[in-house]
Amino acid sequence: MSFFESEIVQQESKRLFEDYQQLMHLGSDYGKFDREGKKLFIAQMEALMERYRIFMKRFELSDDFQARMTVEQLRTQLGQMGITPDQMFDQAKRTLEQMHRQASG
C-alpha cells in the first residue's frame, strides 16, 4: 500500500489541515483576545506544530517514493526561501515562545 493510501495518513492529513484552517481563522482575532485567550491560542498552535513535525518525520522515514518526493518538494520550496524544514519549525517555535512571553508579561 502506498503511503498516501494509508487511512491513518489520510485522516491525520485532513485533521492537520482542518485544525490549521480553524486556528488561522481564530488567529485573525488574536489582538482581541485576553491574556488567557492568547495563552490558549499559543498552546494550540504549539501542539499543532508538533503534530505537523511528527507527520513530516513519518514522510522522511517512509520507504514510499511519493512520500520521499513530498519531502524533497518541501525542501526545495523552503530552500528557495533560504531555509530548511528544521529551520522553519525552529522559527515557528521561537515565534510562539515570543508570543507566549508577550502574553505573559
C-alpha positions as CSV (number, residue, x, y, z in Angstrom):
1,M,0.0,0.0,0.0
2,S,1.2,3.5,-0.9
3,F,2.0,5.9,2.0
4,F,-0.8,8.2,0.8
5,E,-3.3,5.3,0.6
6,S,-3.0,4.7,4.3
7,E,-6.2,5.6,6.1
8,I,-4.2,6.8,9.1
9,V,-2.1,9.2,6.9
10,Q,-5.2,10.5,5.1
11,Q,-7.1,11.1,8.4
12,E,-4.1,12.9,10.1
13,S,-3.5,15.0,7.0
14,K,-7.2,16.0,6.9
15,R,-7.2,16.8,10.7
16,L,-4.0,18.8,10.4
17,F,-5.3,20.8,7.6
18,E,-8.7,21.4,9.2
19,D,-7.1,22.3,12.6
20,Y,-4.7,24.7,10.9
21,Q,-7.5,26.4,9.0
22,Q,-9.6,26.8,12.2
23,L,-6.6,28.2,14.1
24,M,-5.8,30.7,11.3
25,H,-9.4,31.8,11.2
26,L,-9.4,32.2,15.0
27,G,-6.0,33.8,15.0
28,S,-7.3,36.7,12.9
29,D,-8.8,38.0,16.1
30,Y,-5.7,37.3,18.2
31,G,-5.3,41.0,19.1
32,K,-8.8,41.0,20.7
33,F,-8.0,38.0,22.9
34,D,-7.5,38.5,26.6
35,R,-4.3,37.2,28.2
36,E,-5.7,33.7,28.9
37,G,-7.2,33.5,25.4
38,K,-3.8,34.3,23.9
39,K,-2.1,31.7,26.0
40,L,-4.7,29.1,24.9
41,F,-4.2,30.0,21.3
42,I,-0.5,29.8,21.5
43,A,-0.7,26.4,23.2
44,Q,-3.0,25.1,20.5
45,M,-0.5,26.4,17.8
46,E,2.4,24.7,19.6
47,A,0.5,21.4,19.7
48,L,-0.4,21.7,16.0
49,M,3.2,22.5,15.0
50,E,4.4,19.4,17.0
51,R,1.8,17.2,15.2
52,Y,3.0,18.6,11.9
53,R,6.6,18.0,12.7
54,I,5.8,14.4,13.6
55,F,3.7,14.0,10.5
56,M,6.6,15.2,8.3
57,K,9.0,12.9,10.1
58,R,6.8,10.0,9.0
59,F,7.2,11.2,5.4
60,E,11.0,11.3,5.9
61,L,11.2,7.8,7.4
62,S,8.9,6.2,4.8
63,D,10.3,4.0,2.1
64,D,7.4,5.2,-0.2
65,F,8.7,7.0,-3.2
66,Q,5.8,9.5,-3.2
67,A,6.4,10.3,0.5
68,R,10.1,10.9,-0.2
69,M,9.2,13.2,-3.2
70,T,6.9,15.2,-1.0
71,V,9.7,15.8,1.5
72,E,12.0,16.8,-1.4
73,Q,9.4,19.2,-2.8
74,L,9.0,20.8,0.6
75,R,12.8,21.1,1.0
76,T,13.0,22.6,-2.5
77,Q,10.3,25.1,-1.8
78,L,11.7,26.2,1.5
79,G,15.2,26.2,0.0
80,Q,14.0,28.8,-2.4
81,M,13.3,31.0,0.6
82,G,16.7,30.2,2.1
83,I,15.5,27.9,4.9
84,T,15.3,24.2,5.7
85,P,12.3,22.4,7.2
86,D,14.1,22.2,10.6
87,Q,14.7,26.0,10.4
88,M,11.0,26.5,9.6
89,F,9.9,24.6,12.7
90,D,12.6,26.3,14.8
91,Q,11.4,29.7,13.7
92,A,7.8,28.8,14.4
93,K,8.8,27.7,17.8
94,R,10.7,30.9,18.5
95,T,7.8,33.0,17.3
96,L,5.4,31.1,19.6
97,E,7.8,31.4,22.5
98,Q,8.0,35.2,21.9
99,M,4.2,35.4,21.7
100,H,4.0,33.5,24.9
101,R,6.4,35.9,26.7
102,Q,4.4,38.9,25.5
103,A,1.1,37.3,26.6
104,S,2.5,36.5,30.0
105,G,4.2,39.9,30.5
